[in-house]
Amino acid sequence: MPISAEQLARDLVVRDLTDPAAGPHAVQLVLDRAVGALADRWGCEVRWWRGDRVVTVADNYDNLGYHPDDVTRDARYTRYVDDRRMLRSHSTASVPSALRALAADPVDDVLLVCPGVVYRRDVIDRLHSGTPHQVDLWRITRHGTADLDGMIEALLGGLLPGWEYRTEPRVHPYTVAGRQVDVLRAGEWVEVAECGLAGPPVLARAGLAGWSGLALGMGLDRMLMLIKGITDIRVLRSAEPAVVAQLADLAPYRPVSAMPAIRRDLSVAVDGDVVAEELGDRVREALGEDADCVETVEMLASTPCAELPPRALERLGARVDQRNVLLTVVLRRLDRTLTDAEANRLRDRVYAALHQGTVHQWAART
């Protein structure tokens, strides 16, 4: 189902932290450092291509080689504007137009930089956002190049010098010999990028048949969090002055407070085989600016209502074709402690946004 005009308008004014025109932010420092590391290694021309937030479905999927039945196209994960257009779900959606522009104005060796905010229907937790920031870095050349190891080495050397890293094979529709890049942090491997050789069909569709290249995509939010030691992605968009002041550089982050979390458990009836990404998106849309008060929404269990006893169905006001989902909602502001009354009002709003039964345990209050 396409998003509403009102939701589209709200999405299009979300600040893009990669864009200097929207004000300075440490995300831009990460981006500049990454581009500088690769440009210094190769000595090639650098072309920036921000592209549009609303892209064609063809550029987001078809021109990158996605199969028509790929699950990522499902409206449960993607924000469609209409049957031809969508809010870009990854920064790679800007690559086909960047490649077409290169074909129209060619240069023998170039680093294409495609950064920006992207849009996901995603879970709510300390590491995920519905509007993350990504960058695609593609080196395109008339001359053959397969220096993928060098690309990874230069990038991580510029961003996380001295960190141990590994690569594992991964399949992407737009690369050949794809890989995932992980770094070791506190004894755990954390994914930071995916890369590979630029797929010849992708280049050919853009008018660059016979060219070759390297393709790498990276999450800028996660990289910044690793560099600064930030554990909650909400910090990156915080308006708290003590936080904003620390997002002007890449120095280690110093938490401004340690507000206690408030937990609320919910039992809701929902239609269909709902996924956690859908629930997260509904909560964000229902709470608006107050969504920053929600640290996590965790789906604990999902049970067909047909398996519930009659009394439970009556309590939920559920139909037998629905599902009963058990959730834990963790509420925590970054700047102050929530009162119980505030937490309960947020709980009520989350419940009202998710519950699709005829009986409501709580009524939303002001």
Secondary structure as UniProt FT lines:
FT   HELIX           5..12
FT   TURN            17..18
FT   HELIX           20..22
FT   HELIX           26..42
FT   STRAND          45..48
FT   STRAND          54..56
FT   HELIX           57..60
FT   HELIX           62..64
FT   TURN            68..69
FT   HELIX           71..73
FT   TURN            75..77
FT   STRAND          85..87
FT   HELIX           91..94
FT   HELIX           95..104
FT   STRAND          109..117
FT   TURN            126..127
FT   STRAND          133..141
FT   HELIX           148..159
FT   TURN            161..162
FT   STRAND          165..169
FT   TURN            173..174
FT   STRAND          175..185
FT   TURN            186..187
FT   STRAND          188..198
FT   HELIX           200..205
FT   TURN            206..207
FT   TURN            209..210
FT   STRAND          212..219
FT   HELIX           220..228
FT   HELIX           233..237
FT   HELIX           241..244
FT   HELIX           245..248
FT   STRAND          262..270
FT   HELIX           276..287
FT   HELIX           288..293
FT   STRAND          294..304
FT   HELIX           305..307
FT   HELIX           310..316
FT   TURN            320..321
FT   STRAND          323..331
FT   HELIX           340..354
//
